[in-house]
Amino acid sequence: MSMLTYFFWLVAFAGGVVVSYFVPEATLSIGGKFFFVGAWGTVLGFVLFTICRKKVENAEVEFTETLNSIKGERFDFVTGLPIKEEARPEPEDEPLPKGAVPAQEALEKLEEQAVRAGFPLDVWKKYSRCLLKDRPVPEVVKALEELLPLLFPKASGILYMYAGTQTDLHKVLAFGDYAISDDVIRPAECASFDAGDIVITDYSNPNLTGGCTHLHHHPQGISFCAPIEGIEEHFGIFSLQTDALPDNESMDDWYAKVSIVATSFGLYIANQNLNMRYKQHSIRDNLTGLFNRRYMEESLAREVSSATRHNSPIGLIMMYPDAVVEIEKKRGRHAVEQLLWELGQRLPGYIRSEDIPCRYEGDIFCIILPGANLKITRQRAEKIRNEISQLQIAYGDGILATTLSMGVAVMPVHAGDAGGLLYTAAASMRLAVQSGANRVIIADALANN
């Protein structure tokens, strides 16, 4: 595109902008002006594109014709005359330039390097697919257990992870012909825990001191210990020991492979940990740790549907701590929150594993009892009321204590659906509060009020 063409295009576009500017708003609104400028620029852009494409096509035609006219000839750039071709040797007979390597030899060298790297690609692909597809932890550990013996030939190793607490590391998997460490260790026994990096120990060094004290079963050769970390959290330790490195591999090779295993597995575990926390936060109440109302409503709908199909009962208990108002008045809201937290910790211990304890709203709790009839639900409510009435909670220089007002409803005796069951249980609880507190009221009593 020539500068003259571009100049005329620019003048035309600027003219459209000026025209739109001076048109009165009564004739054309501001939005209409913007639309006009955009449309005008689009039309001019299409015209400019068409002109440029035409010139490019003409240039291609000229180039093709010139190329065809000289095809098959070589020219002397000094004289401009064609050079007569002479017979040339076949490619296989032509000698290679100095320093060049034949293709076959280069391919063999690449294959040697792949073997030297000691990287079992097929098994690694299976392991990496498990990571990328976010497969369950046992499946990933199984894939890792298949990979490690091939990745580290003639070596033994062990993978530790925390189990519930951050005080002890427990064996998740081990490989090799011999044990190098105990099944359970403390983080401080491994130097990689404090270093936050891979620690290499060469037992042939006569000046060796300290290091990883947990590797006492086979302290010889070379050991690698790597922390399993991700997103600034420590999840475990990967330890490896070999009497001697393979002839075709160096210390750097093994360091790189240990780093790859530890890093990939650490990031996977970190992602699993984040997913678990997200799920817990989405269904758990932040203060009490019990299930929240949203999860309770979903669970109740699910249990009601199941009970309807199998013609089985569902019990529901609503409860209110009677001392909440008094405690808040005398000690403040923080004391009430401490009381609610204590109740949240104890309620699961008073019910069956299949029951669902929830914080319904504010200071009110509820428990869903799948398969429980009226007799079982009432007995469970009385047990909880009796246990909580004896609870003494140390708080500052005093004691927190409360009784419970509880309402009980059972489907299908008192209601035919989830909404009705919630309503009758809540109404029974309010009646218990109005009747003097510290008692269990069955939904049957609502008919008399």
C-alpha positions, -999 to 999 in steps of 0.1 A, spaced: 0 0 0 14 34 -10 15 64 13 -8 83 -11 -35 57 -7 -32 57 31 -33 95 31 -66 96 11 -81 69 34 -71 89 65 -86 122 51 -118 104 42 -121 89 77 -113 123 94 -140 139 72 -166 115 84 -157 122 120 -159 160 114 -193 157 97 -207 137 126 -194 162 151 -211 192 134 -245 175 129 -269 188 156 -279 165 184 -315 172 176 -309 155 142 -286 127 153 -280 117 190 -246 111 205 -251 73 203 -261 77 166 -229 97 160 -208 70 175 -226 44 154 -221 65 122 -183 69 129 -180 32 135 -199 23 103 -179 48 83 -146 34 95 -158 -1 87 -167 8 51 -134 26 45 -115 -3 61 -132 -27 37 -123 -5 7 -87 -2 19 -85 -40 25 -98 -47 -11 -72 -23 -26 -44 -39 -7 -55 -75 -15 -57 -66 -52 -21 -53 -51 -9 -84 -33 -25 -107 -59 -9 -87 -87 25 -90 -71 20 -128 -66 12 -132 -103 43 -112 -114 65 -132 -90 51 -166 -102 56 -156 -139 92 -146 -132 99 -178 -112 85 -200 -140 107 -182 -166 139 -190 -147 129 -224 -134 155 -250 -140 183 -225 -146 211 -211 -124 225 -176 -131 259 -160 -126 251 -129 -106 281 -111 -121 274 -117 -158 236 -124 -155 241 -154 -179 228 -189 -172 253 -214 -158 255 -247 -175 247 -276 -152 272 -304 -147 265 -339 -136 265 -341 -98 271 -372 -77 241 -389 -60 234 -377 -25 247 -408 -9 280 -405 -27 284 -368 -18 309 -363 10 296 -347 42 309 -313 53 335 -313 80 320 -319 114 286 -331 101 271 -363 116 252 -389 94 214 -391 101 216 -427 112 244 -419 137 225 -389 150 194 -411 156 214 -437 174 229 -410 197 194 -397 205 183 -432 214 214 -436 236 205 -404 254 169 -415 260 182 -448 275 208 -428 296 181 -406 310 165 -437 326 130 -422 322 103 -449 317 80 -429 295 51 -454 293 47 -457 331 54 -419 336 25 -411 312 2 -433 332 12 -415 364 10 -380 349 -25 -388 334 -37 -397 369 -24 -363 381 -39 -343 353 -73 -360 355 -73 -354 393 -78 -391 401 -83 -403 437 -52 -404 460 -51 -443 462 -51 -445 424 -23 -419 421 -2 -436 448 -6 -470 430 6 -454 397 36 -438 416 44 -472 432 47 -487 397 68 -458 385 94 -455 412 112 -488 408 117 -482 371 127 -446 376 153 -454 403 167 -489 394 185 -508 422 173 -483 448 150 -485 478 127 -458 489 98 -448 511 71 -421 508 57 -406 540 26 -385 545 9 -370 576 -20 -390 589 -45 -367 607 -19 -348 627 13 -329 619 33 -347 645 41 -380 628 48 -391 593 34 -425 582 45 -447 554 23 -446 523 44 -467 500 78 -483 499 98 -500 471 131 -517 467 148 -549 481 154 -536 516 140 -512 541 158 -479 546 137 -463 574 109 -470 599 72 -470 591 66 -440 613 90 -411 618 89 -375 631 95 -346 607 125 -335 626 143 -368 619 146 -357 582 170 -329 573 148 -320 542 120 -309 566 140 -280 580 159 -273 548 128 -272 526 148 -287 498 163 -319 486 190 -332 509 217 -355 494 238 -376 518 270 -394 506 278 -420 532 312 -426 517 322 -391 530 343 -397 562 334 -362 575 297 -369 573 278 -355 604 241 -350 610 219 -355 580 187 -376 580 187 -397 612 157 -418 601 178 -435 574 194 -458 599 185 -492 584 209 -491 554 233 -461 559 255 -466 529 259 -454 493 239 -422 485 205 -411 498 181 -384 486 154 -369 508 128 -345 493 100 -326 511 65 -331 496 52 -296 496 27 -274 477 13 -239 482 35 -233 512 23 -264 531 43 -295 541 25 -328 534 52 -354 536 87 -367 527 101 -388 499 133 -407 508 155 -427 485 188 -447 489 211 -465 465 244 -483 471 257 -469 438 243 -448 409 239 -466 375 269 -462 352 249 -442 326 235 -417 351 249 -389 372 241 -373 406 224 -345 387 202 -369 368 189 -385 400 185 -351 417 163 -340 387 142 -371 389 137 -369 426 127 -332 422 102 -341 395 85 -368 416 84 -347 448 72 -315 430 45 -332 409 31 -353 438 33 -323 462 13 -301 439 -13 -328 434 -17 -333 471 -20 -295 476 -47 -294 450 -66 -323 467 -62 -305 501 -77 -273 486 -106 -292 471 -113 -309 504 -113 -276 523 -135 -260 497 -161 -289 500 -159 -287 538 -164 -250 539 -193 -252 515 -213 -277 537 -200 -269 572 -209 -241 596 -178 -221 603 -184 -217 641 -197 -251 652 -182 -274 626 -217 -290 621 -234 -292 587 -249 -258 576 -285 -251 568 -281 -255 530 -266 -290 534 -293 -298 560 -321 -289 535 -305 -309 507 -299 -339 530 -335 -337 543 -349 -336 508 -327 -366 498 -337 -386 530 -374 -378 525 -373 -391 489 -355 -423 501 -380 -428 529 -409 -424 506 -396 -450 482 -388 -475 510 -418 -466 533 -395 -458 562 -397 -431 589 -375 -400 595 -371 -383 628 -362 -346 632 -351 -329 664 -350 -291 668 -332 -277 699 -326 -243 714 -300 -235 742 -321 -219 769 -293 -198 785 -283 -179 753 -301 -147 762 -288 -146 798 -252 -155 788 -251 -128 761 -265 -102 785 -240 -110 812 -208 -121 792 -213 -109 757 -218 -125 723 -183 -142 724 -194 -163 754 -225 -174 734 -203 -184 705 -181 -204 729 -212 -222 741 -224 -229 706 -189 -242 696 -189 -266 726 -224 -279 717 -212 -284 681 -183 -305 694 -204 -327 716 -236 -333 696 -220 -358 672 -210 -380 702 -246 -384 713 -261 -396 680 -256 -424 655 -231 -422 627 -259 -420 600 -276 -391 618 -270 -356 604 -264 -328 630 -267 -293 617 -267 -257 628 -301 -246 615 -299 -209 620 -286 -185 647 -287 -204 680 -309 -232 668 -296 -267 661 -314 -297 644 -307 -333 639 -320 -355 610 -324 -392 620 -330 -413 589 -350 -445 597 -358 -434 632 -394 -438 644 -411 -417 671 -398 -438 700 -362 -438 689 -363 -401 681 -378 -392 714 -353 -413 733 -324 -397 714 -337 -362 722 -341 -370 759 -305 -384 761 -291 -352 745 -311 -330 768 -299 -349 799 -262 -348 787 -262 -311 779 -279 -302 812 -249 -316 831 -223 -298 809 -200 -274 827 -179 -252 804 -149 -232 818 -149 -197 804 -126 -171 819 -132 -170 856 -166 -186 854 -187 -215 840 -210 -216 810 -240 -240 813 -274 -244 796 -304 -266 792 -322 -273 759 -357 -268 747 -364 -295 721 -391 -302 696 -395 -337 680 -414 -345 647 -415 -377 627 -425 -384 591 -450 -398 582 -467 -395 617 -466 -357 619 -458 -346 583 -458 -359 548 -429 -339 533 -397 -321 542 -413 -287 547 -440 -300 569 -415 -320 590 -393 -288 596 -424 -267 605 -438 -291 630 -404 -297 647 -398 -260 649 -433 -253 663 -427 -281 689 -394 -265 699 -411 -231 704 -438 -247 725 -410 -262 747 -395 -228 752 -429 -213 761 -437 -241 784 -408 -234 807 -377 -247 788 -355 -277 796 -379 -302 781 -388 -323 750 -421 -316 732 -435 -341 707 -454 -326 677 -485 -344 690 -489 -317 716 -494 -291 689 -530 -304 683 -539 -293 719 -526 -257 715 
